[in-house]
Amino acid sequence: MKIKLEISDPLLREARKMAARKRTTLRVLVEQGLRRVVAEKKRKSPFRLRKASFKGRGLRRELADAGWDQLRDVAHEGRGG
């Protein structure tokens, strides 16, 4: 399939030089690059935020209206702080 691409002049010059050094064509280099990018994207799984609730019960009732200072104190209770 034929397509038309716009590539920056400096990148195109470097790609042509590389193709000449490797005794290949610009087309082959472009296809290799696209294959790498596609393969890399397939390997990476999308980000998913883990479930971080504690046993699914949420915040303790007595702390529902607590400020940051009180939450921090409870979190550090018994830890020598």
C-alpha positions in Angstrom: 0.0 0.0 0.0 1.3 3.4 -0.8 0.9 6.3 1.6 2.2 9.8 1.8 4.1 10.9 4.9 5.5 14.2 6.0 8.9 13.8 7.8 11.1 16.6 9.1 14.0 17.3 6.8 16.7 16.6 9.4 15.2 13.2 10.3 14.8 12.3 6.7 18.4 13.1 6.0 19.6 11.0 8.9 17.3 8.1 7.8 18.6 8.2 4.3 22.2 8.2 5.5 21.5 5.2 7.8 19.8 3.4 4.9 22.8 3.9 2.7 25.2 2.7 5.5 23.2 -0.4 6.0 22.7 -0.9 2.3 19.0 -1.0 2.6 16.1 1.3 1.6 14.3 4.0 3.4 11.1 1.9 3.1 12.7 -1.0 5.0 13.9 1.4 7.8 10.4 2.9 8.1 8.8 -0.5 8.2 11.3 -1.7 10.9 10.6 1.4 13.0 6.8 1.0 12.7 7.1 -2.7 13.6 9.1 -1.9 16.7 6.6 0.8 17.9 3.6 -1.4 17.3 5.2 -4.4 19.1 6.2 -2.1 22.1 2.7 -0.7 22.4 1.2 -4.3 22.4 3.6 -5.4 25.2 2.7 -2.5 27.5 -0.6 -3.0 29.4 -2.7 0.1 30.1 -2.3 1.7 33.5 -4.9 0.5 36.1 -5.2 2.0 39.5 -5.1 -0.8 42.1 -8.0 -1.1 44.6 -6.5 0.5 47.7 -9.3 0.3 50.1 -8.7 -1.5 53.4 -10.9 -4.6 53.4 -13.5 -2.5 51.5 -14.8 -0.8 54.6 -13.4 2.7 53.9 -12.6 5.3 56.6 -13.4 4.6 60.2 -16.6 6.4 61.4 -14.8 8.3 64.1 -12.4 9.8 61.5 -15.0 10.8 59.0 -14.7 14.5 59.8 -11.1 14.4 61.0 -8.5 16.8 59.7 -5.1 15.8 58.3 -3.3 16.2 61.7 -5.6 13.8 63.4 -5.4 11.3 60.5 -1.6 11.5 60.5 -1.5 10.9 64.3 -3.8 7.8 64.1 -1.7 6.5 61.2 1.5 6.8 63.2 0.1 5.6 66.5 2.3 3.0 68.2 5.2 3.6 65.8 7.5 5.6 68.1 6.6 8.9 66.5 
